[in-house]
């Protein structure tokens, strides 16, 4: 039987905190499971269903939304397929339902690749790859893009990990988001402006309880320390699970779901190199010249866990 998520790649390693394992899916190069000593660090889902709410998938060559699927370059209008019909937007790029091919697989790592061919609204040839590797404190993810076409191509990337600490209700975790601005949106979740978070409900730098949050919001001016951006969830006992990213991930989306299977509340912390409407605004957008490559990394990190 062919699964909606395609082939499953199981990664395993041993760390000072115990046994770490992950399941990566061929479709969308997604993260389906991540566990430490049997404790879920992401909310798992069954292999025979599509990723709920985009759980764990790669978002490229753009994350988030493009209004009406329309964007313009050098006076030429491009029209992408509408993949969010309810709001009439093109959402989350072109690889969400693509089956990646295996480039390399080891006990603790896998590299998957997918080609974006010239198509409706995106007339560029782009080679992409994602390398997942279990490391001593979590999961490291490296994205590689290379423009194999004859003209400069616009590229942005995001990812859609949900996080949890499996033996603690997610609502009891404290979210700390190191971002100094909030992106205001209209009823179609498209940007209308950006405001400082100081003195507003959007200031999550000191921490807020997940159960008290209702979010589907993007943030900018993320804080980078030593070339790394970090956003975290902390349990009452001090254990934490974090998303870290290269400082090229200048934006982050946070989404709280009350409809995730098996979860009273689930939370996604989504690092992005560009916000919604980047193909029109140019914000965070990377233009790759013919033959040019781009590589960047992010990951999921655990702290405070001890071996059983």
C-alpha positions in Angstrom: 0.0 0.0 0.0 1.3 3.5 -0.9 1.1 5.8 2.1 -0.1 9.5 1.8 3.3 10.5 3.3 5.3 8.1 1.0 8.3 6.1 2.2 9.2 6.4 5.9 12.8 7.0 6.9 13.6 6.0 10.5 16.6 7.7 12.1 18.1 6.5 15.4 21.0 7.5 17.7 22.1 7.4 21.3 22.7 10.6 23.3 23.8 11.4 26.8 20.1 12.0 27.5 19.0 8.7 26.1 17.8 7.2 22.8 16.7 9.6 20.1 14.7 8.7 17.1 12.9 10.4 14.2 10.7 9.4 11.3 11.0 11.5 8.1 8.6 11.2 5.3 9.3 11.2 1.6 6.3 13.3 0.8 7.1 17.0 1.6 10.3 15.8 3.4 8.3 16.1 6.6 9.0 15.2 10.3 6.4 12.7 11.4 7.9 11.7 14.7 10.7 12.8 17.0 11.2 11.0 20.4 13.7 11.0 23.2 13.4 7.9 25.4 9.9 7.4 24.1 8.8 11.0 25.0 7.4 12.8 22.0 9.1 16.0 21.1 6.7 16.6 18.2 3.1 15.5 18.1 3.1 12.3 16.1 0.6 11.4 13.5 -0.3 8.1 11.7 1.7 7.2 8.6 -1.6 6.5 6.7 -2.9 10.1 6.9 -1.7 13.4 5.3 0.2 15.6 7.7 -2.4 17.4 9.8 -2.3 21.2 9.5 1.0 20.8 7.5 2.8 19.2 10.4 6.6 19.0 9.8 6.6 19.8 6.1 9.0 21.9 4.0 7.7 25.2 2.6 9.5 26.2 -0.6 10.1 28.2 -2.7 8.0 30.4 -0.5 6.4 30.0 2.9 3.1 31.4 3.9 0.8 33.2 1.4 0.8 35.1 -1.9 -2.3 37.3 -2.5 -4.5 35.8 -5.2 -1.5 33.8 -6.3 -0.3 36.8 -8.4 3.1 38.4 -8.4 5.1 40.6 -10.8 8.7 40.7 -11.9 10.1 43.2 -14.4 6.7 44.1 -15.5 5.7 40.4 -16.2 2.7 39.1 -14.2 2.9 35.6 -12.9 -0.1 33.6 -11.7 0.3 30.7 -9.3 -2.3 28.0 -8.6 -4.6 28.9 -5.8 -3.9 26.4 -3.1 -5.9 28.1 -0.3 -9.3 28.5 -2.0 -11.0 29.7 1.2 -8.9 32.8 1.2 -7.9 32.8 -2.5 -4.2 32.6 -1.8 -1.2 30.5 -3.0 0.1 29.0 0.2 3.3 27.2 1.3 5.2 26.8 -1.9 5.3 24.0 -4.5 6.6 21.0 -2.7 3.9 20.2 -0.1 2.7 17.1 -2.0 5.9 16.2 -3.8 7.7 12.9 -3.1 11.3 13.6 -2.5 14.0 11.1 -3.7 16.7 9.6 -1.5 20.2 10.9 -2.0 21.8 9.3 1.1 20.7 7.4 4.1 22.6 6.5 7.3 21.4 5.2 10.7 21.2 8.7 12.1 20.6 10.8 8.9 18.9 11.0 5.6 19.2 13.4 2.6 16.2 13.9 0.4 16.0 15.9 -2.8 13.3 17.3 -5.1 13.3 19.3 -8.3 11.0 22.3 -8.8 10.4 22.4 -12.6 9.2 25.5 -14.5 5.4 25.7 -14.0 2.4 27.9 -13.7 3.5 31.1 -12.0 7.0 29.9 -11.3 9.0 29.6 -14.6 12.3 28.5 -12.9 14.3 25.3 -12.5 15.4 24.8 -9.0 17.1 21.8 -7.4 16.4 21.4 -3.7 17.6 19.1 -1.0 17.0 18.6 2.8 19.4 16.9 5.1 18.1 15.6 8.5 20.5 14.5 11.1 20.1 13.4 14.7 22.7 15.1 16.9 23.5 15.1 20.6 20.8 17.6 21.5 18.1 17.0 18.9 17.5 17.2 15.2 19.5 19.3 12.7 18.0 20.2 9.3 20.0 21.7 6.4 18.3 23.0 3.3 20.1 23.3 0.0 18.9 25.2 -3.1 20.5 25.6 -6.5 19.3 27.5 -9.5 19.7 25.3 -12.5 17.9 27.6 -14.9 19.0 30.3 -17.1 17.7 33.4 -15.2 17.7 34.6 -11.6 15.1 32.8 -9.5 13.3 34.0 -6.3 13.6 31.7 -3.4 12.4 31.7 0.3 12.0 28.8 2.6 10.1 28.0 5.8 9.2 24.9 7.7 6.3 23.8 9.8 7.3 21.9 13.0 4.9 21.4 15.8 6.6 20.9 19.2 5.7 19.3 22.5 7.1 17.6 25.6 5.1 14.4 25.5 4.6 13.8 29.2 3.4 17.4 29.8 0.1 18.9 28.4 1.2 21.3 25.7 -1.1 24.0 27.2 1.1 24.0 30.4 4.3 24.8 28.4 5.6 28.4 28.4 6.3 29.9 25.0 9.2 32.4 24.6 9.5 34.0 21.2 12.5 36.2 20.6 10.9 38.6 18.2 10.5 42.4 18.5 7.8 43.1 15.9 4.4 41.7 15.0 3.1 41.6 11.4 -0.4 42.9 11.2 -2.7 41.1 8.7 -6.1 41.5 7.1 -9.0 39.0 7.1 -7.1 36.9 4.5 -4.0 36.7 6.8 -2.0 38.9 4.4 0.3 41.6 5.7 -1.0 45.2 6.2 1.8 46.5 8.4 4.3 45.8 11.2 4.4 47.1 14.7 6.7 46.8 17.7 5.6 44.2 20.2 6.6 46.4 23.2 3.6 46.9 25.5 1.3 44.7 23.4 -0.2 41.2 23.7 2.3 40.1 21.0 5.3 40.5 23.3 6.2 36.9 24.0 9.8 37.5 24.9 9.3 36.9 28.6 7.0 33.9 28.1 3.3 33.1 28.0 1.5 29.9 28.8 0.4 28.1 25.6 -3.1 27.5 26.9 -3.7 31.2 27.1 -2.7 31.8 23.4 -4.7 31.9 20.2 -2.2 32.5 17.4 -1.8 32.3 13.7 0.7 35.2 13.6 4.0 36.1 12.0 6.7 38.0 13.8 9.8 39.9 12.6 12.9 41.5 14.0 13.9 38.1 15.5 16.8 38.3 17.9 20.0 36.7 16.7 22.8 35.8 19.1 26.1 34.5 17.7 24.4 33.8 14.3 21.5 31.9 15.8 17.8 32.6 16.4 16.1 30.6 19.2 12.4 30.2 20.2 11.4 27.8 23.0 8.8 26.0 25.0 9.5 25.3 28.6 7.8 22.8 31.0 7.1 23.6 34.7 10.0 21.3 35.6 12.5 23.2 33.5 12.8 20.9 30.6 12.6 22.7 27.2 12.2 22.1 23.5 13.3 24.8 21.1 13.5 25.7 17.5 16.8 27.3 16.6 17.7 28.7 13.2 20.4 30.4 11.2 20.0 34.2 11.3 18.8 34.0 7.7 15.5 32.9 9.1 14.5 36.5 9.9 10.8 35.7 10.5 8.8 33.2 12.5 5.1 32.2 12.4 3.4 30.7 15.4 0.2 28.7 15.1 -1.9 27.2 17.9 -4.3 24.5 16.9 -7.2 23.1 18.9 -7.9 20.6 16.1 -4.7 18.6 15.9 -5.5 14.9 16.2 -4.9 13.6 19.8 -4.0 17.0 21.1 -6.0 19.4 23.3 -3.8 22.2 21.9 -0.9 21.9 19.6 1.7 24.6 18.7 3.8 25.1 15.6 6.8 27.4 15.7 7.7 28.0 12.0 11.1 29.6 11.1 10.8 31.5 7.8 13.3 33.4 5.7 10.5 35.6 4.4 7.0 36.6 5.5 3.8 36.3 3.5 3.7 38.2 0.2 7.5 38.1 -0.2 7.3 37.6 -3.9 5.5 41.0 -4.1 7.2 42.9 -1.3 10.7 41.5 -1.7 11.1 41.2 2.0 13.5 38.4 2.9 13.4 37.2 -0.7 16.6 35.6 -2.0 17.3 35.8 -5.8 19.6 33.0 -6.9 21.6 33.7 -10.1 22.0 30.8 -12.6 24.2 28.2 -11.0 24.1 29.8 -7.6 23.5 27.7 -4.5 22.2 28.6 -1.1 22.4 26.5 2.1 21.0 27.2 5.5 20.1 25.3 8.7 17.7 25.1 11.6 16.8 22.5 14.1 14.9 21.2 17.1 16.8 21.2 20.4 16.0 19.6 23.8 17.5 20.7 27.1 17.1 19.5 30.7 16.3 15.9 29.9 18.1 13.1 31.6 18.7 9.5 30.6 16.4 7.0 32.3 
